[in-house]
């Protein structure tokens, strides 16, 4: 009897899982599933404790689901990718695996690991991967020179043209195998890795994620999102990123839910429906970019001149930013939301990142790593892309004078201060007119306001970063 093995990675779902679907197509084959935890590798890649626990919870869920289907699930924990390959090769030999199925991961180390596995198994076991974590396969969206786009808008236009030609139907979950149900459910032992329970905002299981997706895709929710997605005090975002990051949801499922309810989603790009779909295209874009420029996985900026920036090494300023003690309320509220919940609103990701890089002149890579260590929706491609966009070192970078004013941003996107007061209780008594600059409130000295003075003058910081960036560009030109 033929033995097929499904190697789960960041695709922790039964529905619309290409590797699982094709492994189960042969009704007579024995199908095994394996997940191999690599805590030391996770540490190198800065996986957050909340995401680690979210993964563990979903593995426990899947273990029970696979047992119902008559599919044997195996779980193993080792140190890193090298040990992972050693164990997997031995497992394939012991179980006499004929065919191993997996969905691609797009980071450099992961892709190199998969290539090593194929070389190692040789002709004994066929390795087959699938572009399951993106809407469009990698390297399928190229410009007229057959190169990957460096700017988002032309990529999106080409993406949408190809999307109309693509079959994006979701794959069904596997049917129960002909053999009897598995008697023993696979035990998922605790990871040798720090974990933090995500909390009630992140229920476990595919149905919970799909239910949230269906609810969000109703017309009124999408309309609220279109008009309020930049206002952090409003609960209008989908919050689906945590399930997408570990593959409990697929991007195809998101697209299909939108398309089934709004057939015009691809036609009217100014519609309220397209606003959220555009976020899914950005998600694809950053994955395509990372595959085309693997140096992004090795802490390199996309733009060469950015290697010459003289970043400031100031741990006290960095710690103040991490702790939400910068003296700029919108930045501090954002950072406290991140530390306490493992999630941060997208507009606040931009504001807080800009403050670290442009106001404090601290290397964007320190902020990128800190976000990865905190976020339940940690995603290297999206996180790296977002940080480099803000730092003006990545793709789609506008001229490097884009510097967010944290006070202006706070007034614009939290005008009534609802979000700030939620996360900065020490500012609840500050009048609205002074809330975004509490250091100017005359009453502060009488009430004993327990809030820091601004740690940097924004106007001076803006002038400084422009000078530093200009000098970096000049040094880059001189080195050629």
KOLGUDREN-405196 format. One line per field, with one value per residue (C-alpha): residue number from 1; residue in three letters; x, y, z. Coordinates in steps of 0.5 Angstrom, whole numbers, plus 500, padded with zeros to 3 digits. Last residue first. Layout:
% residues N
pos = [NUM;...]
code = [ALA;...]
px = [X;...]
py = [Y;...]
pz = [Z;...]
% end
This chain:
% residues 480
pos = [480;479;478;477;476;475;474;473;472;471;470;469;468;467;466;465;464;463;462;461;460;459;458;457;456;455;454;453;452;451;450;449;448;447;446;445;444;443;442;441;440;439;438;437;436;435;434;433;432;431;430;429;428;427;426;425;424;423;422;421;420;419;418;417;416;415;414;413;412;411;410;409;408;407;406;405;404;403;402;401;400;399;398;397;396;395;394;393;392;391;390;389;388;387;386;385;384;383;382;381;380;379;378;377;376;375;374;373;372;371;370;369;368;367;366;365;364;363;362;361;360;359;358;357;356;355;354;353;352;351;350;349;348;347;346;345;344;343;342;341;340;339;338;337;336;335;334;333;332;331;330;329;328;327;326;325;324;323;322;321;320;319;318;317;316;315;314;313;312;311;310;309;308;307;306;305;304;303;302;301;300;299;298;297;296;295;294;293;292;291;290;289;288;287;286;285;284;283;282;281;280;279;278;277;276;275;274;273;272;271;270;269;268;267;266;265;264;263;262;261;260;259;258;257;256;255;254;253;252;251;250;249;248;247;246;245;244;243;242;241;240;239;238;237;236;235;234;233;232;231;230;229;228;227;226;225;224;223;222;221;220;219;218;217;216;215;214;213;212;211;210;209;208;207;206;205;204;203;202;201;200;199;198;197;196;195;194;193;192;191;190;189;188;187;186;185;184;183;182;181;180;179;178;177;176;175;174;173;172;171;170;169;168;167;166;165;164;163;162;161;160;159;158;157;156;155;154;153;152;151;150;149;148;147;146;145;144;143;142;141;140;139;138;137;136;135;134;133;132;131;130;129;128;127;126;125;124;123;122;121;120;119;118;117;116;115;114;113;112;111;110;109;108;107;106;105;104;103;102;101;100;99;98;97;96;95;94;93;92;91;90;89;88;87;86;85;84;83;82;81;80;79;78;77;76;75;74;73;72;71;70;69;68;67;66;65;64;63;62;61;60;59;58;57;56;55;54;53;52;51;50;49;48;47;46;45;44;43;42;41;40;39;38;37;36;35;34;33;32;31;30;29;28;27;26;25;24;23;22;21;20;19;18;17;16;15;14;13;12;11;10;9;8;7;6;5;4;3;2;1]
code = [UNK;UNK;UNK;UNK;UNK;UNK;UNK;UNK;UNK;UNK;UNK;UNK;UNK;UNK;UNK;UNK;UNK;UNK;UNK;UNK;UNK;UNK;UNK;UNK;UNK;UNK;UNK;UNK;UNK;UNK;UNK;UNK;UNK;UNK;UNK;UNK;UNK;UNK;UNK;UNK;UNK;UNK;UNK;UNK;UNK;UNK;UNK;UNK;UNK;UNK;UNK;UNK;UNK;UNK;UNK;UNK;UNK;UNK;UNK;UNK;UNK;UNK;UNK;UNK;UNK;UNK;UNK;UNK;UNK;UNK;UNK;UNK;UNK;UNK;UNK;UNK;UNK;UNK;UNK;UNK;UNK;UNK;UNK;UNK;UNK;UNK;UNK;UNK;UNK;UNK;UNK;UNK;UNK;UNK;UNK;UNK;UNK;UNK;UNK;UNK;UNK;UNK;UNK;UNK;UNK;UNK;UNK;UNK;UNK;UNK;UNK;UNK;UNK;UNK;UNK;UNK;UNK;UNK;UNK;UNK;UNK;UNK;UNK;UNK;UNK;UNK;UNK;UNK;UNK;UNK;UNK;UNK;UNK;UNK;UNK;UNK;UNK;UNK;UNK;UNK;UNK;UNK;UNK;UNK;UNK;UNK;UNK;UNK;UNK;UNK;UNK;UNK;UNK;UNK;UNK;UNK;UNK;UNK;UNK;UNK;UNK;UNK;UNK;UNK;UNK;UNK;UNK;UNK;UNK;UNK;UNK;UNK;UNK;UNK;UNK;UNK;UNK;UNK;UNK;UNK;UNK;UNK;UNK;UNK;UNK;UNK;UNK;UNK;UNK;UNK;UNK;UNK;UNK;UNK;UNK;UNK;UNK;UNK;UNK;UNK;UNK;UNK;UNK;UNK;UNK;UNK;UNK;UNK;UNK;UNK;UNK;UNK;UNK;UNK;UNK;UNK;UNK;UNK;UNK;UNK;UNK;UNK;UNK;UNK;UNK;UNK;UNK;UNK;UNK;UNK;UNK;UNK;UNK;UNK;UNK;UNK;UNK;UNK;UNK;UNK;UNK;UNK;UNK;UNK;UNK;UNK;UNK;UNK;UNK;UNK;UNK;UNK;UNK;UNK;UNK;UNK;UNK;UNK;UNK;UNK;UNK;UNK;UNK;UNK;UNK;UNK;UNK;UNK;UNK;UNK;UNK;UNK;UNK;UNK;UNK;UNK;UNK;UNK;UNK;UNK;UNK;UNK;UNK;UNK;UNK;UNK;UNK;UNK;UNK;UNK;UNK;UNK;UNK;UNK;UNK;UNK;UNK;UNK;UNK;UNK;UNK;UNK;UNK;UNK;UNK;UNK;UNK;UNK;UNK;UNK;UNK;UNK;UNK;UNK;UNK;UNK;UNK;UNK;UNK;UNK;UNK;UNK;UNK;UNK;UNK;UNK;UNK;UNK;UNK;UNK;UNK;UNK;UNK;UNK;UNK;UNK;UNK;UNK;UNK;UNK;UNK;UNK;UNK;UNK;UNK;UNK;UNK;UNK;UNK;UNK;UNK;UNK;UNK;UNK;UNK;UNK;UNK;UNK;UNK;UNK;UNK;UNK;UNK;UNK;UNK;UNK;UNK;UNK;UNK;UNK;UNK;UNK;UNK;UNK;UNK;UNK;UNK;UNK;UNK;UNK;UNK;UNK;UNK;UNK;UNK;UNK;UNK;UNK;UNK;UNK;UNK;UNK;UNK;UNK;UNK;UNK;UNK;UNK;UNK;UNK;UNK;UNK;UNK;UNK;UNK;UNK;UNK;UNK;UNK;UNK;UNK;UNK;UNK;UNK;UNK;UNK;UNK;UNK;UNK;UNK;UNK;UNK;UNK;UNK;UNK;UNK;UNK;UNK;UNK;UNK;UNK;UNK;UNK;UNK;UNK;UNK;UNK;UNK;UNK;UNK;UNK;UNK;UNK;UNK;UNK;UNK;UNK;UNK;UNK;UNK;UNK;UNK;UNK;UNK;UNK;UNK;UNK;UNK;UNK;UNK;UNK;UNK;UNK;UNK;UNK;UNK;UNK;UNK;UNK;UNK;UNK;UNK;UNK;UNK;UNK;UNK;UNK;UNK;UNK;UNK]
px = [560;562;561;554;553;556;551;545;547;549;542;539;542;540;533;533;536;531;525;528;529;521;519;523;525;524;517;516;514;507;505;501;502;495;497;503;499;494;497;497;503;506;499;501;496;491;491;485;481;482;487;484;484;492;494;489;494;491;484;485;489;484;478;482;477;481;484;486;487;489;494;497;498;502;506;508;510;516;516;522;525;522;516;519;514;520;524;529;523;523;516;516;522;518;511;515;519;513;509;514;516;509;508;500;501;505;510;517;516;514;521;525;522;523;531;531;528;535;534;533;529;524;525;526;522;517;516;515;510;506;506;504;499;495;495;492;497;496;500;495;498;505;502;496;502;506;500;498;505;505;499;501;507;511;516;514;510;515;518;519;522;527;529;530;534;538;541;545;543;543;548;545;550;546;540;543;542;535;531;535;538;537;538;531;531;537;532;530;525;522;521;518;513;511;511;506;502;500;499;494;490;490;487;481;480;479;476;469;468;469;474;477;470;471;475;470;464;461;460;458;461;467;469;468;472;478;478;478;483;488;488;485;488;495;499;499;492;489;493;491;484;483;478;478;472;473;473;478;484;481;485;480;474;471;472;472;465;463;466;462;455;456;457;465;466;461;464;471;469;465;471;476;472;470;478;479;481;479;483;480;479;486;493;496;503;508;516;519;521;514;508;507;502;499;497;490;489;484;485;478;478;480;477;479;474;474;479;477;474;479;477;476;481;482;486;484;481;487;492;489;488;496;498;494;497;504;503;501;506;513;519;515;519;522;520;522;515;514;512;507;508;514;511;504;498;493;499;500;498;504;504;510;512;517;518;521;527;529;533;531;537;536;529;530;536;531;526;531;533;526;525;532;530;523;517;514;511;506;508;507;511;511;513;514;517;515;522;525;520;522;529;529;524;529;535;531;528;535;538;532;533;532;527;520;516;508;505;498;495;489;483;478;476;484;485;480;483;490;488;485;491;495;491;493;500;500;497;502;507;504;503;510;513;517;524;527;533;528;524;530;531;524;524;517;516;508;507;501;500;496;496;494;487;483;488;486;489;496;493;488;493;498;493;490;483;480;483;488;494;498;504;508;505;508;503;506;503;504;503;500]
py = [607;609;616;615;611;616;621;617;616;624;625;620;623;630;628;625;631;636;631;630;638;638;632;634;628;624;628;629;623;622;622;628;631;635;642;641;638;644;648;643;643;637;633;634;630;631;638;640;634;636;631;627;621;622;617;612;611;605;607;614;614;610;615;621;625;626;619;619;626;629;623;623;631;629;623;628;622;623;622;626;619;620;615;608;603;598;598;603;609;607;606;602;598;597;594;590;587;585;583;578;576;575;575;575;574;580;581;578;580;587;587;584;590;595;593;592;600;602;608;615;617;621;618;610;610;615;612;605;608;611;606;600;605;605;598;597;593;586;582;584;587;589;591;596;599;600;604;608;610;612;616;619;622;623;617;612;606;601;599;607;608;602;604;611;608;603;609;607;612;610;612;610;607;601;605;607;600;600;593;594;587;583;577;575;581;578;573;579;575;571;576;581;575;575;582;583;577;581;587;584;581;589;591;586;590;597;593;592;600;601;605;598;597;591;586;586;586;579;582;576;570;574;576;569;567;572;570;563;564;567;561;561;556;558;560;568;567;566;571;576;575;581;584;591;595;596;603;607;605;610;608;602;607;609;602;598;600;599;592;591;593;589;582;580;581;576;571;571;571;565;562;563;560;554;553;552;556;562;569;574;570;570;569;564;566;561;561;555;548;547;543;536;535;528;525;522;514;510;512;512;505;505;508;515;520;525;531;538;541;545;553;555;560;558;564;568;574;573;575;581;583;581;586;592;590;589;596;599;596;598;593;589;582;581;578;585;586;586;580;576;569;569;566;563;568;568;566;561;555;555;547;543;536;531;524;519;514;518;523;524;528;532;534;535;540;544;544;547;552;555;555;559;564;565;563;557;552;547;540;533;527;521;514;514;507;509;508;511;517;518;518;523;527;526;529;534;537;536;541;546;547;544;538;537;531;530;525;525;518;520;516;522;522;522;528;532;530;532;538;541;540;543;549;550;549;554;559;558;559;566;568;567;571;568;571;567;565;563;559;556;554;552;547;544;538;537;530;528;520;518;511;510;507;513;516;524;524;527;532;535;535;539;544;545;549;546;542;547;549;551;554;548;541;536;531;524;519;512;507;500]
pz = [487;494;493;491;497;501;498;500;507;508;505;510;516;514;513;520;523;521;523;530;531;529;533;540;543;550;550;558;562;565;572;572;579;579;580;575;570;570;565;560;555;557;555;548;545;551;551;548;550;557;561;567;563;562;567;564;558;554;554;555;548;544;546;545;542;535;535;528;526;533;534;527;528;535;532;526;521;517;509;507;504;498;497;498;494;496;502;506;507;514;514;508;511;517;513;509;514;518;512;510;517;519;527;528;535;535;541;539;532;534;537;531;527;532;532;525;524;526;532;529;535;531;524;526;533;531;524;527;532;527;522;527;530;523;523;530;534;537;542;547;553;550;543;547;551;545;541;547;548;540;541;547;545;552;550;556;552;554;548;546;553;552;545;548;554;549;545;539;534;526;522;515;510;509;507;500;498;498;500;507;509;515;512;510;506;502;499;494;489;495;499;494;492;500;501;495;497;503;500;495;502;504;498;499;505;501;495;499;500;493;489;486;482;478;482;488;483;485;492;497;494;492;499;502;496;497;505;503;498;503;507;514;520;516;522;520;517;524;527;521;522;526;521;523;525;533;533;538;533;527;520;519;520;513;509;515;517;510;510;517;514;508;511;510;517;520;515;516;524;523;518;524;529;525;523;531;537;539;539;543;549;551;547;552;553;551;552;548;550;547;551;549;543;544;538;539;540;536;529;526;522;515;509;510;512;507;506;507;501;496;495;488;486;479;476;469;473;478;473;471;478;480;474;477;484;481;478;484;489;486;486;481;480;473;467;463;461;469;473;477;476;480;486;485;486;492;497;502;498;493;493;494;492;495;492;497;495;489;493;500;501;495;496;504;502;498;503;508;503;502;510;511;505;508;503;506;501;502;504;501;502;497;498;506;508;515;518;512;512;519;519;513;518;524;520;517;523;527;521;522;529;536;536;538;534;533;529;526;524;519;520;519;527;529;524;528;535;533;529;535;539;534;534;541;540;534;539;544;539;537;544;545;539;534;534;528;532;537;533;530;537;539;532;533;528;525;522;518;515;510;508;500;498;497;493;493;500;499;494;499;505;501;498;504;503;509;514;517;520;514;517;517;516;513;510;508;503;504;498;500]
% end
